[in-house]
Amino acid sequence: MNHLELAVLGGGNMGRALIGGLLRQGVRPERMSVGERDPAAREALQREFGLTALTDNVAAVAHASVVVVAVKPQDVGAVLSPLARTLGGTRPLVLSVAAGVRIAALQSWCGPDVTVMRAMPNRPALVGAGVTGLYAPAPSRPEQVDLAEQILRAVGEVVRLDTEEALDVVTALSGSGPAYFFLLAELMARAGMELGLSAQTASTLSAATLHGAGLLAQSGSDLARLRAEVTSKGGTTEAAVRAFEAAGLGEIVTRAVQAAAARSRELAEQFQPA
Ligand SMILES: NC(=O)c1ccc[n+]([C@@H]2O[C@H](COP(=O)([O-])OP(=O)(O)OC[C@H]3O[C@@H](n4cnc5c(N)ncnc54)[C@H](OP(=O)(O)O)[C@@H]3O)[C@@H](O)[C@H]2O)c1
């Protein structure tokens, strides 16, 4: 990875998260360039990370062996189309993190000779604790897929996917997932307040429980076992879990994730090439 020449198009939240993660992993700032249209963002990238941030995306990708596309989905076509000639000459790996922008669209903008891949990170990537679904269509070379995975690992875990459709499910599960846990923590804090705790105490308890449970979930034990370990027979947790089950929580969660996946598919329709 240290020999990587990387260009990031879009130095916003996700672009910055990836850049910061890669720098922490030892990638040299002089091996990275960023194409970013916002002058304040360019200035901040140069000041904080010591790398070159350019207005000209052609210049940003000119020497890159990997181009990460981290602009908003609606901007991807406008960013990549003018680069087709350059990319066709240098043939870098183009790795897009843009939600809902399909491989077919990326390929049509980059040209047929460029290898394109898609990834779906999630918000905790911003603190290096993300999880990303990676889809590399055939015939991506194994070393290119390894490289994409290494880059994404700079901001957390990576799960490889066999189909592009699976990215809609990843979006619904881990992409939107942080909000589901925030919602549950919010509702728990509210219940604590209704039972007499102050807003501050209830919120601290809820957020710290979310954090601690997350750390335990990363310890390698499976989730059902972790739950069983805090659910003594006849105890308080069991009383709560019974109430969740009686209210049909399992079905509610399934419906919620299905709704998010369906919306992901719908949104993707908007980002196809004309
Ligand atoms: N943030 C997340 O948690 C998250 C999670 C999963 C996936 N993603 C994906 O990551 C991508 C970026 O999201 P983000 O939250 O990082 O967005 P963001 O903060 O808005 O960053 C995008 C940056 O790209 C710049 N940009 C737009 N058009 C450009 C162009 N033609 N040339 C150069 N720079 C350009 C934007 O400038 P302006 O502000 O001037 O438009 C902005 O600074 C999205 O496609 C999103 O689907 C994000």
The ligand as a Tripos MOL2 file, in Angstrom:
@<TRIPOS>MOLECULE
LIG
   48    52     1     0     0
SMALL
NO_CHARGES

@<TRIPOS>ATOM
      1 N1        -21.0240   10.2520    4.9650 N.am      1 LIG1
      2 C1        -21.3820    8.9870    5.1600 C.2       1 LIG1
      3 O1        -21.6510    8.5510    6.2860 O.2       1 LIG1
      4 C2        -21.4390    8.0280    3.9910 C.ar      1 LIG1
      5 C3        -21.6970    6.6660    4.2100 C.ar      1 LIG1
      6 C4        -21.7270    5.8000    3.1070 C.ar      1 LIG1
      7 C5        -21.4950    6.2690    1.8280 C.ar      1 LIG1
      8 N2        -21.2650    7.6020    1.6530 N.ar      1 LIG1
      9 C6        -21.0820    8.0780    0.2840 C.3       1 LIG1
     10 O2        -19.9310    8.8880    0.2170 O.3       1 LIG1
     11 C7        -20.1230    9.8950   -0.7780 C.3       1 LIG1
     12 C8        -19.6990   11.2200   -0.1830 C.3       1 LIG1
     13 O3        -20.5230   11.5010    0.9470 O.3       1 LIG1
     14 P1        -20.0770   12.6300    1.9760 P.3       1 LIG1
     15 O4        -20.9840   12.5300    3.1390 O.co2     1 LIG1
     16 O5        -18.5920   12.5560    2.1730 O.co2     1 LIG1
     17 O6        -20.4370   13.9460    1.1090 O.3       1 LIG1
     18 P2        -19.8390   15.4130    1.2890 P.3       1 LIG1
     19 O7        -19.4130   15.6310    2.6980 O.co2     1 LIG1
     20 O8        -20.8390   16.3410    0.6610 O.co2     1 LIG1
     21 O9        -18.5100   15.3780    0.3940 O.3       1 LIG1
     22 C9        -18.5190   15.4230   -0.9970 C.3       1 LIG1
     23 C10       -17.5210   16.4820   -1.4050 C.3       1 LIG1
     24 O10       -17.3210   16.3820   -2.8090 O.3       1 LIG1
     25 C11       -17.3010   17.7070   -3.3300 C.3       1 LIG1
     26 N3        -17.6300   17.6990   -4.7550 N.ar      1 LIG1
     27 C12       -18.8390   17.7080   -5.3370 C.ar      1 LIG1
     28 N4        -18.7200   17.7510   -6.6760 N.ar      1 LIG1
     29 C13       -17.3980   17.7870   -6.9530 C.ar      1 LIG1
     30 C14       -16.6470   17.8440   -8.1430 C.ar      1 LIG1
     31 N5        -17.2420   17.9420   -9.3370 N.pl3     1 LIG1
     32 N6        -15.3080   17.8090   -8.0490 N.ar      1 LIG1
     33 C15       -14.6940   17.7550   -6.8500 C.ar      1 LIG1
     34 N7        -15.3620   17.7350   -5.6800 N.ar      1 LIG1
     35 C16       -16.6950   17.7350   -5.7180 C.ar      1 LIG1
     36 C17       -18.3410   18.4260   -2.5020 C.3       1 LIG1
     37 O11       -18.2340   19.8310   -2.6440 O.3       1 LIG1
     38 P3        -19.5790   20.7050   -2.4480 P.3       1 LIG1
     39 O12       -19.8230   20.7390   -0.9730 O.co2     1 LIG1
     40 O13       -19.1950   22.0240   -3.0250 O.co2     1 LIG1
     41 O14       -20.6860   20.0080   -3.1740 O.co2     1 LIG1
     42 C18       -17.9880   17.9200   -1.1140 C.3       1 LIG1
     43 O15       -16.9490   18.6590   -0.5270 O.3       1 LIG1
     44 C19       -21.6040    9.8840   -1.1660 C.3       1 LIG1
     45 O16       -21.7650    9.3960   -2.4710 O.3       1 LIG1
     46 C20       -22.2580    8.9590   -0.1640 C.3       1 LIG1
     47 O17       -23.2750    8.1670   -0.7440 O.3       1 LIG1
     48 C21       -21.2210    8.4900    2.6910 C.ar      1 LIG1
@<TRIPOS>BOND
     1     1     2 1
     2     2     3 2
     3     2     4 1
     4     4     5 ar
     5     4    48 ar
     6     5     6 ar
     7     6     7 ar
     8     7     8 ar
     9     8     9 1
    10     8    48 ar
    11     9    10 1
    12     9    46 1
    13    10    11 1
    14    11    12 1
    15    11    44 1
    16    12    13 1
    17    13    14 1
    18    14    15 2
    19    14    16 1
    20    14    17 1
    21    17    18 1
    22    18    19 2
    23    18    20 1
    24    18    21 1
    25    21    22 1
    26    22    23 1
    27    23    24 1
    28    23    42 1
    29    24    25 1
    30    25    26 1
    31    25    36 1
    32    26    27 ar
    33    26    35 ar
    34    27    28 ar
    35    28    29 ar
    36    29    30 ar
    37    29    35 ar
    38    30    31 1
    39    30    32 ar
    40    32    33 ar
    41    33    34 ar
    42    34    35 ar
    43    36    37 1
    44    36    42 1
    45    37    38 1
    46    38    39 2
    47    38    40 1
    48    38    41 1
    49    42    43 1
    50    44    45 1
    51    44    46 1
    52    46    47 1
@<TRIPOS>SUBSTRUCTURE
     1 LIG1         1 GROUP 0 **** ****
